[in-house]
Amino acid sequence: MPQSGSNIFRDSLLNPQEFTITYELVPGRGSGGKQLENIIQLAENAKADGRIKALSVTDNPGGHSALSPTALGLDIQAMGISPLLHFSLKDKNRNMAESQLFECHRHNLLNLLVLGGDFPRHGYRGQAMPVFDLDSPQLLSLIEQLRHNFTVKKDAPAQEKALPAMDFFAGCVVSPFKTLESEQVWQYVKLLTKIQCGAQFVISQLGFDMDKYAELMRFIRDQKVSIPIMANVFVPTLAVARIMNKGRIPGVILPNTLLQRMEEEAGSDDKGEEARIVRAAKMIAALREMGYAGIHLGGNIQNFESISFLLDTAEHFTGADLAKEVHFPEPSTWYLHKDCSDKPRKYSMPILFDSNDFIHKQVFNENGLLFPVAEKISLKALDNPFLNKLYTFLEHLSKKILFHCRMCGDCTLSESSYLCPQYGCPKRLVNGPCGGSINGYCEVYPKEKLCFWVRTYHRGPKPDCNTIQATKPIPPKDWSLNRTSSWLNYFSGKDHCRIKDEKN
């Protein structure tokens, strides 16, 4: 049965007259202990205070094992306050993701923050294997279908079945804090794609560049996006700030200027405690002035008294100059509305992209010169075991040499500038980048390898920063096609390009 307070968050966020506040909880490893007791006490205090409309629960943050967000979410819900569960995809294949959605609906845990998740790190007896069977646009598409009358196709287990509508309230994340054009434009493209797939609200990545917060709001208004946008305000201790400054938290940049300020503040009697709280309060007030629908508060705040003091202080700050007081930009950062020229830009495509694209269009485009011949040969090989094996071998050999092909059976080379995400992206993302890169470098290989999607930006046709728009989302791969010929699958209508029924 629905629990008291289960929709407080949704009701508040969709009310334009309210400024919604959420607070992020980070459960540790284990099912109990002092850390969890402190979290439960904080939740009880938040319920009594009334200003926090939801307590969000992280899902194995940093790629490390922790208590399930569902378990803690049930405890929070029983107190009468809304839980907002992080729903990450690093540890779940699509069947597990769907199963956990059923579990959430069964317990009326309807508020979900969908994200890919940090790359898995050390676990039991070594490095955990990453899953990433779905990406965030694909999961949002699944949730959007579950919100309506979703029908499982008839060849699935238990045969055809219409599922009842599940009233999820699912949001997504975006980072406006990227320093390079090749990172930032992709973030906004993917944001629009997530919204197109069904995201109902947005929460930003945490950051300390107030101009970037303003940029996100301006972008949202320019795109005429009507769903609510929340800003992430994080209050780090000096120790955590030093870790962030070294780039050890995926996707998070803490500039040297802020770290130096915090080092100076640490010399005070309270070791900088009040200064960091007041700075966060000014950020909240400035973000409220910018037009954000609310703030997603997090960080190393030891007790609810400090949170209450922060919120009290934020209510008393006003004025347009507040943002300047808490503005800590990263040097040489690219800004959409400042560095993107109003003049249409012409790009000179690399010769490898041009040649690959020309051949691809001639063979795989229905209007291509070689398409009829290629289709005829492919369909003939499909029905002949010997030709099928020879055809598949020749495809694998040529694509292995040219593209490091992994023979997934559903090729997306043409959607990623003829670079293979199965080989080049540790998370194998096909609908754009995650938010984990820093200064263009991959979350998994910091300062060693460029983000795969940064490479595609420089390799092929760049999304014009003047006309950013959503891309057509690529559906999940059918892994029954793995190690088969993607060319045969294309011409026989089995892959994502010509599939007839992408909904099931």
FENVENKA-V791071 format. One record per pair of residues at least 12 apart in sequence whose ideal C-beta (glycine too) atoms are under 7 Angstrom apart, sorted by the first residue. I is the first residue (numbers start at 1). J is the second residue. D is the distance in Angstrom with one decimal. If there is no record, write none. Layout:
BEGIN
<<I;J;D> <I;J;D>>
END
This chain:
BEGIN
<<2;108;4.8> <3;77;4.5> <3;78;6.4> <3;108;5.9> <4;80;4.3> <5;80;4.1> <5;81;5.1> <5;82;5.5> <6;77;6.0> <6;82;6.1> <6;108;5.1> <6;110;6.7> <7;82;6.9> <8;53;5.3> <8;81;7.0> <8;82;4.5> <9;22;6.9> <9;53;4.9> <9;54;3.6> <9;82;3.8> <9;84;6.0> <9;111;5.3> <10;111;6.5> <10;169;4.6> <12;53;4.3> <13;201;5.9> <13;228;5.0> <13;293;6.0> <13;294;6.3> <14;228;6.8> <19;288;5.7> <19;294;5.5> <20;53;5.2> <20;230;6.8> <20;293;6.0> <20;294;3.1> <21;51;5.7> <21;52;5.2> <21;53;6.1> <21;294;5.9> <21;295;5.9> <21;297;6.4> <21;311;6.9> <22;52;6.5> <22;53;6.3> <22;54;4.4> <22;56;5.5> <22;84;6.0> <22;294;7.0> <22;296;5.0> <22;297;6.7> <23;46;6.5> <23;52;5.1> <23;55;5.6> <23;297;4.9> <23;298;6.9> <23;307;6.8> <24;56;4.8> <24;58;6.6> <24;296;6.6> <24;297;6.9> <24;298;3.5> <25;39;5.3> <25;55;5.5> <25;56;6.7> <25;57;5.3> <25;72;6.8> <26;58;5.0> <26;61;5.9> <27;39;6.5> <27;57;6.6> <27;66;5.1> <27;67;3.9> <27;72;5.2> <28;66;6.0> <29;65;5.6> <29;66;5.6> <30;67;6.8> <31;67;6.2> <40;75;6.4> <42;304;5.2> <43;55;5.6> <43;76;5.3> <43;79;5.8> <43;81;6.5> <44;79;6.1> <45;304;3.8> <46;81;6.3> <46;304;6.5> <47;79;5.0> <47;80;5.8> <47;81;4.5> <49;308;6.2> <51;311;5.7> <53;82;6.2> <54;82;4.1> <54;83;6.7> <54;84;4.3> <54;111;6.3> <55;76;5.2> <55;81;6.0> <55;83;6.0> <55;84;6.9> <56;84;4.0> <56;86;6.4> <56;113;6.4> <56;296;6.9> <57;69;3.9> <57;72;4.9> <57;73;5.5> <57;83;6.1> <57;85;5.6> <57;86;6.3> <58;86;5.0> <59;86;4.1> <59;87;6.4> <59;88;4.3> <59;117;6.6> <60;88;6.6> <60;91;6.3> <60;117;7.0> <61;118;6.6> <62;118;5.3> <62;121;6.5> <63;90;6.6> <63;118;4.3> <63;119;5.4> <63;120;4.4> <63;121;3.9> <64;121;5.6> <65;123;5.8> <69;85;4.5> <69;86;5.8> <70;85;6.6> <70;103;6.3> <70;104;6.7> <70;109;6.5> <73;85;5.1> <73;109;5.1> <74;107;6.0> <77;109;6.8> <82;111;6.0> <83;109;6.1> <83;111;6.6> <84;111;4.5> <84;113;5.9> <85;104;6.7> <85;109;5.8> <85;111;6.7> <85;112;5.5> <86;113;5.0> <86;115;6.4> <87;112;4.7> <87;113;6.5> <87;114;5.2> <88;115;5.3> <88;116;6.6> <88;117;3.0> <89;116;5.4> <89;117;5.7> <89;131;7.0> <89;132;5.8> <89;134;5.4> <89;135;6.7> <89;136;6.9> <89;139;6.2> <90;116;6.8> <90;117;3.7> <90;118;6.7> <90;119;6.7> <90;120;5.4> <90;130;5.7> <90;131;6.1> <90;132;6.1> <91;120;6.7> <91;131;5.6> <92;131;5.9> <93;131;5.6> <93;133;4.0> <94;133;5.0> <94;134;5.3> <94;476;6.1> <97;134;6.0> <97;139;6.1> <98;142;6.8> <101;143;6.8> <101;146;6.3> <105;166;4.5> <110;167;5.9> <110;168;5.2> <110;169;5.4> <111;169;5.0> <112;168;5.9> <112;170;4.6> <113;171;5.2> <113;173;6.9> <113;203;6.4> <114;136;5.1> <114;139;5.4> <114;140;5.6> <114;170;5.6> <114;171;6.8> <114;172;5.5> <115;136;5.9> <115;173;5.1> <116;132;6.7> <116;135;5.9> <116;136;5.4> <116;427;6.5> <116;434;4.8> <118;250;5.1> <118;436;6.6> <119;426;6.2> <119;427;6.8> <119;443;5.8> <119;444;5.0> <130;426;6.9> <130;427;6.5> <132;427;4.6> <132;428;5.8> <133;476;6.9> <134;476;5.5> <135;429;5.3> <135;430;6.9> <135;431;5.2> <136;172;6.0> <136;194;6.0> <137;193;5.2> <137;194;5.4> <137;197;4.5> <137;431;4.7> <137;473;4.6> <138;473;7.0> <138;475;6.7> <138;476;5.1> <140;170;6.2> <140;172;6.5> <140;194;5.7> <140;197;4.1> <140;198;4.7> <140;199;5.5> <141;197;4.6> <141;198;6.3> <141;473;6.6> <143;168;5.3> <143;170;4.8> <143;198;6.2> <144;197;6.4> <144;198;3.1> <145;503;6.4> <146;163;6.8> <146;166;4.5> <146;168;6.7> <147;165;6.1> <147;166;6.1> <147;167;6.6> <147;168;5.8> <148;165;5.7> <149;162;5.8> <149;165;5.9> <150;163;4.7> <152;504;6.5> <153;504;3.9> <169;200;5.7> <170;198;6.8> <170;199;6.5> <170;200;5.8> <171;199;5.8> <171;200;6.0> <171;201;3.9> <171;202;6.1> <171;203;6.1> <172;194;4.2> <172;199;4.0> <172;202;5.8> <173;203;5.5> <173;205;6.3> <173;435;6.5> <174;187;5.7> <174;191;4.3> <174;202;5.9> <174;204;6.0> <174;205;6.9> <175;187;5.4> <175;205;3.7> <175;251;5.7> <175;435;4.2> <176;204;6.1> <176;212;4.6> <176;213;6.8> <176;215;5.6> <176;216;3.9> <177;205;5.9> <177;207;3.8> <177;209;5.9> <177;212;5.1> <177;253;5.8> <179;330;5.5> <179;332;6.7> <179;333;4.7> <179;334;6.4> <179;439;5.4> <180;334;5.8> <180;439;6.9> <180;440;4.9> <180;454;6.9> <181;334;4.6> <181;465;6.7> <182;440;6.6> <182;454;4.5> <182;457;3.8> <182;458;6.3> <183;437;5.7> <183;440;6.0> <183;451;6.9> <183;454;6.0> <184;334;6.0> <184;336;6.5> <185;463;5.1> <185;465;5.3> <185;468;6.3> <186;432;5.5> <186;433;5.2> <186;453;5.2> <186;457;6.5> <187;435;6.9> <188;219;5.9> <188;468;5.0> <189;432;6.1> <189;463;5.3> <189;468;5.8> <189;470;6.8> <189;471;6.0> <190;431;6.7> <190;432;3.7> <190;433;6.8> <192;223;6.6> <192;468;7.0> <192;469;6.3> <192;470;3.7> <193;431;6.2> <193;432;6.6> <193;470;4.4> <193;471;5.4> <193;473;5.6> <195;225;6.3> <195;227;6.5> <196;470;4.6> <197;473;5.7> <199;227;6.8> <200;227;5.8> <201;227;5.5> <201;228;4.9> <201;230;6.8> <202;227;6.5> <202;229;4.8> <202;230;6.9> <203;230;4.6> <203;232;5.9> <203;296;4.9> <204;216;6.1> <204;231;5.2> <204;232;4.8> <205;232;6.0> <205;251;5.8> <205;435;5.6> <206;232;4.2> <206;234;3.9> <206;252;6.2> <207;253;6.8> <208;254;6.4> <208;255;6.4> <208;258;5.4> <208;328;4.2> <209;327;6.8> <209;328;6.5> <209;329;4.6> <209;330;6.5> <209;333;6.8> <210;286;6.3> <210;323;4.2> <210;326;6.3> <210;327;4.2> <211;327;6.7> <211;329;6.4> <211;335;6.4> <213;231;5.8> <213;287;6.1> <213;290;6.3> <214;290;5.7> <215;335;6.0> <215;336;5.4> <215;337;6.1> <217;229;6.8> <217;290;5.2> <217;291;5.5> <217;292;6.7> <218;337;6.0> <219;336;6.4> <228;293;3.6> <229;292;5.9> <229;293;5.8> <230;292;6.2> <230;293;5.8> <230;294;4.6> <230;295;6.2> <230;296;5.0> <231;287;4.5> <231;292;4.6> <231;295;5.2> <231;296;7.0> <232;296;4.7> <232;298;7.0> <233;280;5.7> <233;283;5.3> <233;284;5.8> <233;295;5.0> <233;297;5.3> <234;298;5.0> <234;299;4.7> <235;276;5.7> <235;277;6.8> <235;280;4.6> <235;299;3.3> <235;300;6.7> <235;301;5.7> <236;299;5.7> <236;300;6.1> <237;300;4.3> <238;262;5.2> <238;266;5.3> <238;272;6.5> <240;300;5.6> <241;254;5.6> <241;259;5.5> <241;262;5.3> <242;259;6.7> <245;259;4.7> <247;438;4.9> <247;446;5.9> <250;436;3.6> <250;443;4.4> <251;435;4.4> <251;436;4.6> <251;437;6.6> <251;438;6.6> <251;443;6.8> <253;330;5.4> <253;438;6.3> <255;328;4.8> <255;329;6.6> <255;330;4.9> <257;328;5.2> <258;328;4.1> <262;276;6.9> <277;306;6.2> <277;309;6.2> <277;310;5.0> <277;313;6.9> <278;313;6.0> <279;326;5.4> <280;310;5.7> <281;310;5.3> <281;313;3.8> <281;314;4.0> <281;317;6.1> <282;317;5.6> <282;322;5.0> <282;325;5.7> <282;326;4.8> <283;326;5.0> <284;314;4.0> <285;314;5.1> <285;317;3.7> <285;318;6.5> <285;322;5.4> <286;322;4.2> <286;323;4.1> <286;326;6.6> <289;320;6.6> <336;465;6.1> <340;465;3.8> <340;466;6.1> <342;466;6.9> <345;464;6.5> <347;461;6.6> <347;462;5.7> <349;460;6.7> <349;461;6.7> <350;459;6.0> <353;417;5.9> <353;418;6.0> <353;459;5.8> <353;460;4.8> <356;418;4.3> <360;414;5.4> <364;490;6.4> <375;491;5.1> <378;487;6.0> <378;488;5.5> <378;491;3.9> <379;491;6.0> <379;492;6.9> <381;488;6.6> <382;488;5.4> <382;492;5.7> <391;485;6.0> <391;488;6.6> <392;484;6.7> <392;485;4.2> <395;485;5.2> <395;487;5.5> <403;418;6.7> <403;420;4.9> <404;420;5.7> <404;423;4.1> <405;420;6.1> <406;420;6.7> <406;422;4.2> <406;423;5.7> <407;483;5.3> <408;422;5.2> <408;477;6.1> <408;482;5.8> <409;481;3.0> <409;482;5.3> <409;483;6.7> <409;484;4.3> <409;486;5.5> <409;489;5.6> <410;477;4.9> <410;478;6.5> <410;481;5.5> <410;486;5.9> <410;489;6.4> <410;495;4.4> <410;496;5.6> <411;486;3.8> <412;430;5.0> <412;474;6.0> <415;430;7.0> <415;474;6.3> <416;456;5.0> <417;456;4.1> <417;459;4.0> <417;460;2.9> <419;452;6.8> <419;455;6.0> <419;456;5.6> <419;459;6.1> <421;452;6.1> <424;452;4.3> <424;455;7.0> <425;452;3.9> <426;442;6.7> <426;444;4.3> <430;474;4.7> <431;473;5.5> <431;474;5.6> <432;453;6.0> <433;451;5.8> <433;453;3.8> <437;451;4.1> <437;454;6.9> <440;454;4.9> <474;496;5.5> <475;496;5.3> <475;502;4.7> <481;494;6.4>>
END
